[in-house]
């Protein structure tokens, strides 16, 4: 988490705010690194479906400028995003309120009468794909969007998280 302490969070947040994602500070995804020489005893645990060869898997988190904000240690290539995030100290500490819990951001919402009101939220969050846990600190696209607004939101979210890809 050392790079996060030296990073100007307002600069990172501002870029996502301009794009309409208030409170977002980065995107996260699992990253596979192929193993050219994998011992036979470890082959089964490291041969996932993403690569044709055995691999190690990392959960990486980056800003929109592709600055690495955090990463897990390596895990077997068969591990999915839901497993990896449980070992990601950055996202886990933000989820548990141990890190950046004092940050505030505002969203516009509709009240019961249909009036637009400004709501203040505390904390930060990350853009992720549908392989992640549905936490308030990990915002994923809608799996089955039905309305134009839902489709537009999901596609916009996907386009903003291409930096981690």
N, CA, C and O atoms as a DFTB+ gen file, in Angstrom:
660 C
 N C O
     1  1       0.807      -1.200       0.000
     2  2       0.000       0.000       0.000
     3  2       0.850       1.264       0.000
     4  3       0.306       2.367       0.052
     5  1       2.175       1.128      -0.057
     6  2       3.050       2.296      -0.026
     7  2       2.785       3.272      -1.165
     8  3       2.759       4.477      -0.915
     9  1       2.581       2.809      -2.429
    10  2       2.339       3.785      -3.495
    11  2       1.098       4.647      -3.246
    12  3       1.038       5.788      -3.704
    13  1       0.131       4.124      -2.539
    14  2      -1.098       4.863      -2.286
    15  2      -0.847       6.059      -1.369
    16  3      -1.525       7.080      -1.483
    17  1       0.119       5.939      -0.465
    18  2       0.416       7.020       0.467
    19  2       1.066       8.212      -0.222
    20  3       0.943       9.342       0.250
    21  1       1.758       7.972      -1.335
    22  2       2.443       9.054      -2.037
    23  2       1.646       9.558      -3.232
    24  3       2.136      10.407      -3.977
    25  1       0.448       9.065      -3.429
    26  2      -0.364       9.425      -4.585
    27  2      -1.341      10.535      -4.229
    28  3      -1.948      10.521      -3.158
    29  1      -1.487      11.490      -5.130
    30  2      -2.468      12.558      -4.961
    31  2      -3.848      11.994      -5.332
    32  3      -4.197      11.930      -6.511
    33  1      -4.623      11.589      -4.334
    34  2      -5.912      10.941      -4.568
    35  2      -6.909      11.872      -5.252
    36  3      -7.753      11.413      -6.022
    37  1      -6.822      13.175      -4.980
    38  2      -7.781      14.100      -5.597
    39  2      -7.604      14.126      -7.113
    40  3      -8.584      14.270      -7.844
    41  1      -6.375      13.990      -7.592
    42  2      -6.120      13.955      -9.035
    43  2      -6.734      12.710      -9.665
    44  3      -7.339      12.783     -10.735
    45  1      -6.579      11.576      -9.005
    46  2      -7.136      10.317      -9.508
    47  2      -8.664      10.371      -9.471
    48  3      -9.330      10.036     -10.450
    49  1      -9.205      10.794      -8.338
    50  2     -10.667      10.898      -8.199
    51  2     -11.266      11.854      -9.217
    52  3     -12.339      11.590      -9.760
    53  1     -10.580      12.970      -9.483
    54  2     -11.106      13.984     -10.389
    55  2     -11.324      13.424     -11.790
    56  3     -12.326      13.743     -12.430
    57  1     -10.416      12.608     -12.269
    58  2     -10.566      12.028     -13.598
    59  2     -11.813      11.151     -13.681
    60  3     -12.551      11.218     -14.664
    61  1     -12.054      10.330     -12.660
    62  2     -13.249       9.483     -12.639
    63  2     -14.514      10.318     -12.438
    64  3     -15.564       9.976     -12.981
    65  1     -14.434      11.405     -11.669
    66  2     -15.582      12.287     -11.457
    67  2     -15.992      12.942     -12.770
    68  3     -17.182      13.058     -13.061
    69  1     -15.016      13.369     -13.560
    70  2     -15.315      13.959     -14.870
    71  2     -16.061      12.943     -15.737
    72  3     -16.940      13.311     -16.516
    73  1     -15.704      11.661     -15.596
    74  2     -16.352      10.603     -16.379
    75  2     -17.690      10.177     -15.787
    76  3     -18.385       9.348     -16.374
    77  1     -18.064      10.735     -14.624
    78  2     -19.357      10.414     -14.018
    79  2     -19.299       9.333     -12.956
    80  3     -20.342       8.855     -12.507
    81  1     -18.099       8.936     -12.544
    82  2     -17.946       7.900     -11.523
    83  2     -17.378       8.513     -10.245
    84  3     -16.236       8.246      -9.873
    85  1     -18.179       9.327      -9.584
    86  2     -17.760       9.977      -8.342
    87  2     -17.384       8.936      -7.301
    88  3     -18.109       7.961      -7.101
    89  1     -16.250       9.141      -6.637
    90  2     -15.803       8.243      -5.581
    91  2     -14.932       7.099      -6.060
    92  3     -14.340       6.396      -5.242
    93  1     -14.839       6.897      -7.363
    94  2     -14.012       5.822      -7.901
    95  2     -12.549       6.259      -7.925
    96  3     -12.253       7.414      -8.233
    97  1     -11.628       5.339      -7.599
    98  2     -10.208       5.689      -7.639
    99  2      -9.385       4.743      -8.515
   100  3      -8.182       4.955      -8.671
   101  1      -9.996       3.711      -9.086
   102  2      -9.219       2.808      -9.924
   103  2     -10.025       1.619     -10.383
   104  3     -11.219       1.506     -10.102
   105  1      -9.351       0.728     -11.098
   106  2      -9.996      -0.503     -11.545
   107  2      -9.099      -1.683     -11.208
   108  3      -7.886      -1.536     -11.060
   109  1      -9.709      -2.849     -11.089
   110  2      -8.994      -4.025     -10.630
   111  2      -9.385      -5.243     -11.453
   112  3     -10.526      -5.366     -11.898
   113  1      -8.426      -6.139     -11.649
   114  2      -8.707      -7.380     -12.374
   115  2      -7.599      -8.389     -12.100
   116  3      -6.492      -8.029     -11.699
   117  1      -7.919      -9.650     -12.323
   118  2      -6.935     -10.716     -12.205
   119  2      -6.029     -10.709     -13.427
   120  3      -6.490     -10.511     -14.551
   121  1      -4.738     -10.927     -13.202
   122  2      -3.752     -10.915     -14.273
   123  2      -2.948     -12.206     -14.228
   124  3      -2.332     -12.527     -13.212
   125  1      -2.957     -12.948     -15.335
   126  2      -2.250     -14.219     -15.416
   127  2      -0.862     -14.035     -16.013
   128  3      -0.697     -13.335     -17.012
   129  1       0.135     -14.665     -15.399
   130  2       1.503     -14.690     -15.916
   131  2       1.844     -16.150     -16.184
   132  3       1.842     -16.976     -15.272
   133  1       2.134     -16.456     -17.428
   134  2       2.398     -17.835     -17.827
   135  2       3.672     -18.405     -17.223
   136  3       4.660     -17.695     -17.036
   137  1       3.632     -19.702     -16.921
   138  2       4.793     -20.433     -16.404
   139  2       5.320     -21.336     -17.512
   140  3       4.630     -22.263     -17.937
   141  1       6.520     -21.077     -17.973
   142  2       7.086     -21.903     -19.029
   143  2       7.643     -23.217     -18.487
   144  3       7.683     -24.222     -19.197
   145  1       8.070     -23.203     -17.236
   146  2       8.619     -24.410     -16.607
   147  2       7.845     -24.687     -15.326
   148  3       8.221     -24.212     -14.254
   149  1       6.782     -25.444     -15.433
   150  2       5.948     -25.762     -14.269
   151  2       6.199     -27.224     -13.886
   152  3       6.107     -28.109     -14.737
   153  1       6.511     -27.481     -12.625
   154  2       6.706     -28.870     -12.205
   155  2       5.421     -29.686     -12.395
   156  3       4.318     -29.154     -12.265
   157  1       5.564     -30.930     -12.692
   158  2       4.399     -31.776     -12.978
   159  2       3.455     -31.863     -11.777
   160  3       2.241     -31.966     -11.955
   161  1       4.002     -31.820     -10.550
   162  2       3.140     -31.915      -9.369
   163  2       2.253     -30.676      -9.202
   164  3       1.236     -30.746      -8.511
   165  1       2.619     -29.526      -9.828
   166  2       1.856     -28.287      -9.686
   167  2       1.027     -27.969     -10.927
   168  3       0.274     -26.995     -10.930
   169  1       1.152     -28.765     -11.966
   170  2       0.506     -28.458     -13.241
   171  2      -1.012     -28.318     -13.101
   172  3      -1.594     -27.366     -13.621
   173  1      -1.647     -29.246     -12.412
   174  2      -3.115     -29.247     -12.300
   175  2      -3.638     -27.983     -11.618
   176  3      -4.650     -27.432     -12.051
   177  1      -2.971     -27.511     -10.560
   178  2      -3.426     -26.315      -9.835
   179  2      -3.145     -25.022     -10.580
   180  3      -3.745     -23.991     -10.276
   181  1      -2.245     -25.062     -11.547
   182  2      -1.844     -23.845     -12.241
   183  2      -2.383     -23.746     -13.663
   184  3      -2.224     -22.706     -14.303
   185  1      -3.002     -24.779     -14.163
   186  2      -3.523     -24.779     -15.537
   187  2      -4.978     -24.330     -15.508
   188  3      -5.896     -25.138     -15.366
   189  1      -5.167     -23.006     -15.647
   190  2      -6.511     -22.438     -15.685
   191  2      -7.045     -22.430     -17.103
   192  3      -6.432     -23.001     -18.005
   193  1      -8.181     -21.790     -17.302
   194  2      -8.801     -21.746     -18.622
   195  2      -8.384     -20.512     -19.426
   196  3      -8.696     -20.433     -20.614
   197  1      -7.688     -19.547     -18.812
   198  2      -7.342     -18.302     -19.502
   199  2      -6.158     -18.465     -20.455
   200  3      -6.140     -17.863     -21.529
   201  1      -5.176     -19.271     -20.070
   202  2      -3.985     -19.462     -20.889
   203  2      -3.846     -20.928     -21.278
   204  3      -4.385     -21.812     -20.612
   205  1      -3.120     -21.176     -22.363
   206  2      -2.897     -22.547     -22.814
   207  2      -1.796     -23.234     -22.002
   208  3      -1.576     -24.439     -22.128
   209  1      -1.118     -22.458     -21.177
   210  2      -0.055     -23.007     -20.340
   211  2      -0.382     -22.732     -18.872
   212  3      -1.238     -21.894     -18.590
   213  1       0.270     -23.409     -17.937
   214  2       0.057     -23.108     -16.510
   215  2       0.443     -21.651     -16.220
   216  3       1.273     -21.071     -16.920
   217  1      -0.160     -21.075     -15.193
   218  2       0.117     -19.670     -14.886
   219  2      -0.004     -19.392     -13.400
   220  3      -0.535     -20.199     -12.638
   221  1       0.501     -18.234     -13.007
   222  2       0.279     -17.668     -11.683
   223  2      -0.658     -16.490     -11.893
   224  3      -0.629     -15.851     -12.944
   225  1      -1.487     -16.201     -10.902
   226  2      -2.526     -15.192     -11.027
   227  2      -2.335     -14.129      -9.942
   228  3      -2.096     -14.453      -8.779
   229  1      -2.443     -12.868     -10.333
   230  2      -2.332     -11.729      -9.425
   231  2      -3.597     -10.888      -9.559
   232  3      -4.174     -10.797     -10.642
   233  1      -4.024     -10.281      -8.469
   234  2      -5.084      -9.278      -8.571
   235  2      -4.386      -7.927      -8.580
   236  3      -3.757      -7.543      -7.594
   237  1      -4.493      -7.211      -9.683
   238  2      -3.827      -5.917      -9.825
   239  2      -4.861      -4.806      -9.820
   240  3      -5.953      -4.957     -10.367
   241  1      -4.507      -3.684      -9.195
   242  2      -5.369      -2.507      -9.142
   243  2      -4.568      -1.323      -9.662
   244  3      -3.453      -1.070      -9.207
   245  1      -5.145      -0.594     -10.624
   246  2      -4.442       0.537     -11.226
   247  2      -5.351       1.766     -11.272
   248  3      -6.577       1.663     -11.226
   249  1      -4.702       2.939     -11.364
   250  2      -5.444       4.174     -11.602
   251  2      -5.746       4.261     -13.094
   252  3      -5.312       3.408     -13.867
   253  1      -6.480       5.275     -13.493
   254  2      -6.812       5.419     -14.915
   255  2      -5.577       5.753     -15.753
   256  3      -5.593       5.596     -16.974
   257  1      -4.503       6.214     -15.096
   258  2      -3.238       6.479     -15.790
   259  2      -2.338       5.243     -15.786
   260  3      -1.159       5.321     -16.130
   261  1      -2.909       4.100     -15.392
   262  2      -2.200       2.820     -15.350
   263  2      -1.094       2.780     -14.297
   264  3      -0.160       1.986     -14.409
   265  1      -1.195       3.627     -13.283
   266  2      -0.273       3.582     -12.160
   267  2      -0.718       2.438     -11.253
   268  3      -1.877       2.389     -10.840
   269  1       0.183       1.532     -10.946
   270  2      -0.166       0.394     -10.092
   271  2      -0.388       0.892      -8.674
   272  3       0.501       1.486      -8.065
   273  1      -1.590       0.641      -8.153
   274  2      -1.940       1.061      -6.804
   275  2      -1.761      -0.074      -5.806
   276  3      -1.500       0.159      -4.626
   277  1      -1.904      -1.301      -6.289
   278  2      -1.757      -2.448      -5.414
   279  2      -1.816      -3.744      -6.192
   280  3      -2.301      -3.781      -7.322
   281  1      -1.318      -4.807      -5.580
   282  2      -1.343      -6.130      -6.185
   283  2      -1.248      -7.179      -5.085
   284  3      -0.691      -6.932      -4.016
   285  1      -1.792      -8.333      -5.364
   286  2      -1.634      -9.449      -4.438
   287  2      -0.316     -10.142      -4.749
   288  3       0.326      -9.849      -5.758
   289  1       0.084     -11.060      -3.879
   290  2       1.148     -11.984      -4.222
   291  2       0.565     -12.960      -5.233
   292  3      -0.647     -12.974      -5.449
   293  1       1.390     -13.756      -5.840
   294  2       0.878     -14.663      -6.870
   295  2       0.124     -15.838      -6.250
   296  3       0.417     -16.275      -5.137
   297  1      -0.845     -16.329      -6.998
   298  2      -1.661     -17.474      -6.615
   299  2      -1.799     -18.385      -7.827
   300  3      -1.529     -17.952      -8.947
   301  1      -2.212     -19.634      -7.633
   302  2      -2.357     -20.548      -8.776
   303  2      -3.299     -19.992      -9.840
   304  3      -4.260     -19.290      -9.525
   305  1      -3.018     -20.308     -11.092
   306  2      -3.795     -19.817     -12.219
   307  2      -5.242     -20.267     -12.226
   308  3      -6.055     -19.705     -12.960
   309  1      -5.580     -21.258     -11.434
   310  2      -6.966     -21.736     -11.381
   311  2      -7.838     -20.861     -10.477
   312  3      -9.060     -21.004     -10.478
   313  1      -7.231     -19.963      -9.712
   314  2      -8.005     -19.112      -8.804
   315  2      -8.751     -18.053      -9.597
   316  3      -8.215     -17.486     -10.549
   317  1      -9.999     -17.787      -9.197
   318  2     -10.805     -16.769      -9.874
   319  2     -10.725     -15.437      -9.118
   320  3     -10.105     -15.345      -8.059
   321  1     -11.363     -14.415      -9.684
   322  2     -11.331     -13.073      -9.097
   323  2     -11.928     -13.031      -7.694
   324  3     -11.438     -12.302      -6.832
   325  1     -12.979     -13.806      -7.464
   326  2     -13.625     -13.821      -6.139
   327  2     -12.677     -14.336      -5.065
   328  3     -12.730     -13.884      -3.921
   329  1     -11.813     -15.276      -5.423
   330  2     -10.825     -15.798      -4.467
   331  2      -9.674     -14.821      -4.293
   332  3      -9.226     -14.577      -3.173
   333  1      -9.196     -14.263      -5.394
   334  2      -8.048     -13.357      -5.341
   335  2      -8.308     -12.123      -4.493
   336  3      -7.429     -11.682      -3.753
   337  1      -9.512     -11.560      -4.594
   338  2      -9.797     -10.307      -3.891
   339  2      -9.726     -10.474      -2.367
   340  3      -9.474      -9.508      -1.646
   341  1      -9.943     -11.676      -1.891
   342  2      -9.858     -11.919      -0.451
   343  2      -8.425     -11.795       0.067
   344  3      -8.208     -11.684       1.273
   345  1      -7.448     -11.813      -0.843
   346  2      -6.040     -11.678      -0.479
   347  2      -5.467     -10.334      -0.917
   348  3      -4.263     -10.108      -0.797
   349  1      -6.306      -9.449      -1.419
   350  2      -5.878      -8.132      -1.871
   351  2      -6.002      -7.151      -0.708
   352  3      -7.105      -6.732      -0.357
   353  1      -4.868      -6.789      -0.115
   354  2      -4.883      -5.916       1.066
   355  2      -5.486      -4.551       0.781
   356  3      -6.207      -4.012       1.621
   357  1      -5.209      -3.982      -0.377
   358  2      -5.741      -2.660      -0.711
   359  2      -7.265      -2.657      -0.723
   360  3      -7.890      -1.886       0.005
   361  1      -7.856      -3.498      -1.531
   362  2      -9.313      -3.507      -1.662
   363  2      -9.974      -4.020      -0.385
   364  3     -11.015      -3.505       0.023
   365  1      -9.388      -5.013       0.237
   366  2      -9.964      -5.550       1.473
   367  2      -9.957      -4.494       2.586
   368  3     -10.941      -4.366       3.314
   369  1      -8.863      -3.738       2.727
   370  2      -8.798      -2.699       3.760
   371  2      -9.750      -1.544       3.469
   372  3     -10.301      -0.953       4.397
   373  1      -9.949      -1.216       2.201
   374  2     -10.931      -0.185       1.867
   375  2     -12.338      -0.699       2.153
   376  3     -13.171       0.035       2.684
   377  1     -12.604      -1.952       1.804
   378  2     -13.914      -2.559       2.065
   379  2     -14.226      -2.604       3.561
   380  3     -15.368      -2.383       3.965
   381  1     -13.223      -2.888       4.376
   382  2     -13.417      -2.989       5.820
   383  2     -13.344      -1.630       6.521
   384  3     -13.488      -1.563       7.741
   385  1     -13.124      -0.543       5.766
   386  2     -13.090       0.798       6.343
   387  2     -11.796       1.155       7.033
   388  3     -11.760       2.110       7.809
   389  1     -10.726       0.414       6.773
   390  2      -9.438       0.675       7.404
   391  2      -8.576       1.646       6.598
   392  3      -7.565       2.141       7.098
   393  1      -8.968       1.918       5.365
   394  2      -8.168       2.764       4.493
   395  2      -9.086       3.672       3.677
   396  3     -10.088       3.215       3.127
   397  1      -8.746       4.945       3.600
   398  2      -9.496       5.957       2.841
   399  2     -10.965       6.045       3.250
   400  3     -11.825       6.371       2.432
   401  1     -11.244       5.757       4.500
   402  2     -12.624       5.812       4.995
   403  2     -13.091       7.235       5.236
   404  3     -14.281       7.462       5.455
   405  1     -12.175       8.205       5.200
   406  2     -12.550       9.598       5.450
   407  2     -12.900      10.347       4.172
   408  3     -13.328      11.499       4.243
   409  1     -12.732       9.735       3.017
   410  2     -13.048      10.381       1.744
   411  2     -14.557      10.489       1.580
   412  3     -15.295       9.571       1.939
   413  1     -15.013      11.610       1.037
   414  2     -16.437      11.818       0.781
   415  2     -16.657      12.094      -0.692
   416  3     -15.822      12.713      -1.351
   417  1     -17.788      11.632      -1.203
   418  2     -18.184      11.978      -2.563
   419  2     -19.701      12.098      -2.603
   420  3     -20.403      11.546      -1.756
   421  1     -20.188      12.819      -3.587
   422  2     -21.629      13.090      -3.680
   423  2     -22.200      12.460      -4.942
   424  3     -21.560      12.448      -5.994
   425  1     -23.410      11.940      -4.817
   426  2     -24.160      11.396      -5.944
   427  2     -25.539      12.038      -5.974
   428  3     -26.095      12.399      -4.937
   429  1     -26.078      12.174      -7.171
   430  2     -27.443      12.671      -7.329
   431  2     -28.382      11.480      -7.407
   432  3     -28.131      10.532      -8.152
   433  1     -29.456      11.528      -6.645
   434  2     -30.433      10.439      -6.617
   435  2     -31.844      11.012      -6.622
   436  3     -32.049      12.200      -6.374
   437  1     -32.794      10.161      -6.903
   438  2     -34.197      10.562      -6.847
   439  2     -34.780      10.175      -5.496
   440  3     -34.585       9.052      -5.030
   441  1     -35.494      11.103      -4.865
   442  2     -36.176      10.755      -3.615
   443  2     -37.527      10.120      -3.935
   444  3     -37.827       9.869      -5.102
   445  1     -38.344       9.859      -2.918
   446  2     -39.633       9.178      -3.106
   447  2     -40.604       9.953      -3.985
   448  3     -41.455       9.365      -4.652
   449  1     -40.469      11.286      -3.983
   450  2     -41.357      12.121      -4.793
   451  2     -40.824      12.344      -6.206
   452  3     -41.476      13.010      -7.011
   453  1     -39.654      11.799      -6.517
   454  2     -39.073      11.968      -7.844
   455  2     -38.198      13.201      -7.994
   456  3     -37.797      13.546      -9.105
   457  1     -37.897      13.870      -6.879
   458  2     -37.020      15.043      -6.911
   459  2     -35.558      14.600      -6.864
   460  3     -35.222      13.617      -6.204
   461  1     -34.698      15.329      -7.564
   462  2     -33.266      15.036      -7.544
   463  2     -32.668      15.629      -6.273
   464  3     -32.812      16.820      -5.998
   465  1     -31.996      14.778      -5.505
   466  2     -31.351      15.216      -4.265
   467  2     -29.894      14.775      -4.285
   468  3     -29.540      13.787      -4.928
   469  1     -29.054      15.523      -3.569
   470  2     -27.634      15.202      -3.485
   471  2     -27.380      14.415      -2.207
   472  3     -27.728      14.868      -1.116
   473  1     -26.779      13.246      -2.339
   474  2     -26.484      12.379      -1.198
   475  2     -24.970      12.280      -1.046
   476  3     -24.259      12.086      -2.032
   477  1     -24.474      12.413       0.183
   478  2     -23.044      12.294       0.456
   479  2     -22.738      10.877       0.925
   480  3     -23.391      10.352       1.827
   481  1     -21.733      10.268       0.297
   482  2     -21.264       8.933       0.671
   483  2     -19.839       9.041       1.198
   484  3     -19.116       9.982       0.871
   485  1     -19.444       8.078       2.009
   486  2     -18.110       8.064       2.589
   487  2     -17.370       6.829       2.081
   488  3     -17.927       5.733       2.027
   489  1     -16.099       7.028       1.708
   490  2     -15.260       5.939       1.231
   491  2     -14.934       6.105      -0.240
   492  3     -15.220       7.143      -0.837
   493  1     -14.333       5.077      -0.820
   494  2     -14.000       5.051      -2.242
   495  2     -14.351       3.674      -2.792
   496  3     -14.668       2.756      -2.036
   497  1     -14.294       3.539      -4.110
   498  2     -14.648       2.258      -4.717
   499  2     -13.847       2.038      -6.001
   500  3     -13.172       2.945      -6.489
   501  1     -13.932       0.806      -6.547
   502  2     -13.180       0.413      -7.727
   503  2     -14.101      -0.163      -8.794
   504  3     -15.126      -0.767      -8.479
   505  1     -13.731       0.025     -10.056
   506  2     -14.426      -0.597     -11.181
   507  2     -13.868      -2.012     -11.341
   508  3     -12.653      -2.209     -11.343
   509  1     -14.764      -2.997     -11.475
   510  2     -14.350      -4.387     -11.659
   511  2     -15.272      -5.059     -12.672
   512  3     -16.276      -4.480     -13.087
   513  1     -14.927      -6.276     -13.066
   514  2     -15.803      -7.025     -13.963
   515  2     -16.744      -7.909     -13.154
   516  3     -16.724      -7.876     -11.924
   517  1     -17.558      -8.690     -13.831
   518  2     -18.579      -9.496     -13.142
   519  2     -18.026     -10.691     -12.376
   520  3     -18.798     -11.424     -11.758
   521  1     -16.720     -10.906     -12.399
   522  2     -16.140     -12.024     -11.666
   523  2     -15.901     -11.737     -10.198
   524  3     -15.475     -12.626      -9.460
   525  1     -16.165     -10.516      -9.757
   526  2     -15.843     -10.105      -8.391
   527  2     -17.030     -10.214      -7.440
   528  3     -18.184     -10.339      -7.850
   529  1     -16.695     -10.161      -6.154
   530  2     -17.724     -10.126      -5.114
   531  2     -18.494      -8.819      -5.227
   532  3     -17.921      -7.784      -5.569
   533  1     -19.770      -8.862      -4.946
   534  2     -20.631      -7.693      -5.052
   535  2     -20.561      -6.885      -3.753
   536  3     -21.499      -6.873      -2.957
   537  1     -19.423      -6.215      -3.562
   538  2     -19.206      -5.353      -2.406
   539  2     -19.543      -3.913      -2.792
   540  3     -19.595      -3.584      -3.977
   541  1     -19.771      -3.061      -1.802
   542  2     -20.014      -1.646      -2.095
   543  2     -18.747      -0.974      -2.599
   544  3     -18.824       0.091      -3.213
   545  1     -17.590      -1.562      -2.358
   546  2     -16.318      -0.991      -2.814
   547  2     -15.875      -1.558      -4.158
   548  3     -14.848      -1.137      -4.690
   549  1     -16.617      -2.492      -4.710
   550  2     -16.341      -3.028      -6.041
   551  2     -17.623      -2.927      -6.861
   552  3     -18.591      -3.645      -6.611
   553  1     -17.617      -2.042      -7.829
   554  2     -18.816      -1.816      -8.642
   555  2     -18.633      -2.537      -9.966
   556  3     -17.688      -2.278     -10.710
   557  1     -19.558      -3.446     -10.242
   558  2     -19.492      -4.246     -11.462
   559  2     -20.624      -3.898     -12.408
   560  3     -21.648      -3.362     -11.985
   561  1     -20.446      -4.200     -13.699
   562  2     -21.535      -3.926     -14.640
   563  2     -22.730      -4.826     -14.356
   564  3     -22.586      -5.871     -13.722
   565  1     -23.893      -4.430     -14.818
   566  2     -25.094      -5.246     -14.625
   567  2     -25.010      -6.474     -15.523
   568  3     -24.632      -6.378     -16.691
   569  1     -25.367      -7.629     -14.965
   570  2     -25.251      -8.878     -15.734
   571  2     -26.263      -8.964     -16.862
   572  3     -25.919      -9.378     -17.969
   573  1     -27.487      -8.584     -16.604
   574  2     -28.541      -8.646     -17.614
   575  2     -29.264      -7.313     -17.705
   576  3     -30.406      -7.193     -17.261
   577  1     -28.604      -6.303     -18.280
   578  2     -29.269      -4.999     -18.371
   579  2     -30.475      -5.070     -19.311
   580  3     -30.406      -5.682     -20.377
   581  1     -31.576      -4.440     -18.907
   582  2     -32.808      -4.483     -19.688
   583  2     -33.169      -3.144     -20.310
   584  3     -33.666      -3.088     -21.435
   585  1     -32.921      -2.072     -19.580
   586  2     -33.301      -0.756     -20.088
   587  2     -32.105      -0.094     -20.775
   588  3     -30.961      -0.518     -20.609
   589  1     -32.392       0.939     -21.538
   590  2     -31.334       1.695     -22.199
   591  2     -30.351       2.257     -21.178
   592  3     -29.142       2.234     -21.407
   593  1     -30.858       2.761     -20.056
   594  2     -30.012       3.348     -19.025
   595  2     -29.077       2.305     -18.424
   596  3     -27.901       2.586     -18.193
   597  1     -29.600       1.088     -18.167
   598  2     -28.767       0.017     -17.607
   599  2     -27.692      -0.425     -18.593
   600  3     -26.544      -0.654     -18.211
   601  1     -28.070      -0.545     -19.861
   602  2     -27.101      -0.931     -20.893
   603  2     -26.021       0.137     -21.021
   604  3     -24.832      -0.174     -21.099
   605  1     -26.439       1.377     -21.042
   606  2     -25.495       2.492     -21.173
   607  2     -24.539       2.537     -19.981
   608  3     -23.334       2.712     -20.165
   609  1     -25.057       2.383     -18.772
   610  2     -24.207       2.386     -17.578
   611  2     -23.186       1.257     -17.649
   612  3     -21.999       1.486     -17.414
   613  1     -23.622       0.050     -17.967
   614  2     -22.718      -1.104     -18.008
   615  2     -21.635      -0.938     -19.069
   616  3     -20.473      -1.264     -18.828
   617  1     -22.010      -0.438     -20.231
   618  2     -21.021      -0.229     -21.296
   619  2     -20.051       0.890     -20.939
   620  3     -18.863       0.797     -21.248
   621  1     -20.542       1.951     -20.291
   622  2     -19.674       3.045     -19.867
   623  2     -18.691       2.553     -18.813
   624  3     -17.509       2.892     -18.861
   625  1     -19.176       1.752     -17.856
   626  2     -18.311       1.197     -16.832
   627  2     -17.228       0.320     -17.474
   628  3     -16.053       0.436     -17.127
   629  1     -17.614      -0.543     -18.392
   630  2     -16.660      -1.409     -19.079
   631  2     -15.619      -0.589     -19.846
   632  3     -14.441      -0.948     -19.854
   633  1     -16.029       0.488     -20.478
   634  2     -15.077       1.301     -21.238
   635  2     -14.099       2.018     -20.314
   636  3     -12.952       2.248     -20.696
   637  1     -14.526       2.374     -19.112
   638  2     -13.650       3.072     -18.177
   639  2     -12.673       2.135     -17.473
   640  3     -11.674       2.594     -16.920
   641  1     -12.940       0.843     -17.484
   642  2     -12.034      -0.067     -16.783
   643  2     -11.078      -0.778     -17.724
   644  3     -10.423      -1.737     -17.317
   645  1     -10.982      -0.341     -18.957
   646  2     -10.063      -0.966     -19.920
   647  2      -8.594      -0.734     -19.546
   648  3      -7.718      -1.433     -20.056
   649  1      -8.310       0.231     -18.669
   650  2      -6.921       0.477     -18.273
   651  2      -6.301      -0.730     -17.579
   652  3      -5.097      -0.952     -17.699
   653  1      -7.093      -1.507     -16.861
   654  2      -6.559      -2.682     -16.173
   655  2      -6.378      -3.842     -17.138
   656  3      -5.562      -4.728     -16.883
   657  1      -7.109      -3.857     -18.225
   658  2      -6.990      -4.946     -19.198
   659  2      -5.637      -4.887     -19.871
   660  3      -5.336      -5.719     -20.727
